[in-house]
Amino acid sequence: MEENNVLKKFTTAQFLNFALGFFGLQFAWQMRIILSGPVTEGLGASPLLYGLIWLAGPFTGMVVQPLVGALSDKTVSPFGRRRPYLLGGALLASIALWIFPNSETVTEFLHNFTGINLPPLTALFIAAIMIWIIDACVNVAQGPYRALVPDVVPEEQYSIANSYISLAIGLGSVVAAGTAPFLKWAFGYQMSINAQFYMAALAFTLGMIWTCMTVKEHNSRKEMIKEVATAEISETGFWDSLKNFFALSPEVGKICLMQFFTWIGTMCMMIFFTQYAVHTIYFVPDLTTVSDSTVEQFTQATLNGTNFSSVCFAVFNLVCFLVAIPIGVLSAKYTNKKVHIISLISMVLAYLGMAFTKNPKAVAALMGLSGIGWASICALPFAMLSQFIKKGTEGSVMGIFNIFIAGPQVFVCTLVAWFISKCSFTMGSDYINYHWEYAFIIGAACLAAAAVITNTVKEKC
């Protein structure tokens, strides 16, 4: 990729190949988003407890990505700078993806093996640990993967490179979300939740193996040592690194604030949509404290709601897939900022629509509209930030930047989850349900704030 210190332009085929590993990463992440709710609710997780379990993502993101990003900047190995983290993260996450839906089976095995009567929520505790491992390992792979863009792609192609990653995110999510509903529709076969997690583990591992085999980071170990030795990497503590990060440009702070509000809005949908589909669209009451006979009574409705959620995420990510490259092309012509503002506004409108309708077809269409914003979120903020990154600090910068993606999720997992848990209502005379749609109102307000902040960013010409 490098000749006389000048990076060669990527071809379309090279961009597609480059993005394939992210296809596998997003496949696994999408399965975790869609199906973690039904699995943990079946093990006894209330709305607030479900939100607290979701804290795995932001906490691991805030700790793991900055640490791994900095380490990957300074890593010298025969396998490259980033590749050890890509493959290691994928393999460990795949193991956790297999264990997570089998948490009850693991609990029964431990009981039979030890003879100890384990507490009632042991299976939920194991599932929560697996979610933490999945999220940590996804972050281990994701930060170095993003850092590959400025590593191997010339600066004038940053927007396009991130758009191809956005395309891979969309396609990976479409396949992950759409496989089970398609098999049900086409062949009458209902794919089990366990099988869907196994499929995700395989996709993640194979995708990262392909990337590690085909993406060339550096010409030689000698060059890698030289670049690490001359890189502008801070050897000080975290706060000094954070200070240096914001010293890159006054615009970096604006981009981070934009990301903060963007990801509050985004995660309001990501975390709560499946529960919204099951409980608001398909009118399934809260099942965490009801009898087994009641759970059985709503089994089919729960399954229908889960399948509907998968279809909606497939539509959402299909639109992301279709508009990812056009967004990159338009941003190169009209600037990242203008395209991103329009994309965020489309997502705000979609959220407000979902907050005030219970029509499944309308919800699916509005999820498609949200996909435009998602394609932009997956690409343009990173392209905007990449303009200000100093050579040799790519991993560190992307790791610190992830704090402003992961940090907002803490707000959603705690305060938004708590707020929903307080907004209950009675279904009929016997059942309790929650206003899951309130998450979309909060999300729309935050995305609107992100669009306003984006307008203040001054990009490099």
Sequence and secondary structure as in RCSB ss.txt:
>XXXX:A:sequence
MEENNVLKKFTTAQFLNFALGFFGLQFAWQMRIILSGPVTEGLGASPLLYGLIWLAGPFTGMVVQPLVGALSDKT
VSPFGRRRPYLLGGALLASIALWIFPNSETVTEFLHNFTGINLPPLTALFIAAIMIWIIDACVNVAQGPYRALVP
DVVPEEQYSIANSYISLAIGLGSVVAAGTAPFLKWAFGYQMSINAQFYMAALAFTLGMIWTCMTVKEHNSRKEMI
KEVATAEISETGFWDSLKNFFALSPEVGKICLMQFFTWIGTMCMMIFFTQYAVHTIYFVPDLTTVSDSTVEQFTQ
ATLNGTNFSSVCFAVFNLVCFLVAIPIGVLSAKYTNKKVHIISLISMVLAYLGMAFTKNPKAVAALMGLSGIGWA
SICALPFAMLSQFIKKGTEGSVMGIFNIFIAGPQVFVCTLVAWFISKCSFTMGSDYINYHWEYAFIIGAACLAAA
AVITNTVKEKC
>XXXX:A:secstr
 EETTEE    HHHHHHHHHHHHHHHHHHHHHHHHHHHHHHHTT  HHHHHHHTTHHHHHHHHHHHHHHHHHHH 
  TT SSHHHHHHHHHHHHHHHHHGGGHHHHHHHHHHHH     TTHHHHHHHHHHHHHHHHHHHHHHHHHHHHH
HHS GGGHHHHHHHHHHHHHHHHHHHHHHHHHHHHHH     HHHHHHHHHHHHHHHHHHHHHH    S HHHHH
HHHHHS    S HHHHHHHHHTT HHHHHHHHHHHHHHHHHHHHHHHHHHHIIIIIS     SSS HHHHHHTHH
HHHHHHHHHHHHHHHHHHHHHHHHHHHHHHHHHH HHHHHHHHHHHHHHHHHHHHT   HHHHHHHHHHHHHHHH
HHTTHHHHHHHTT  TT HHHHHHHHTHHHHHHHHHIIIIIHHHHHH EEEETTTEEEE TTHHHHHHHHHHHHH
HHHHTT     
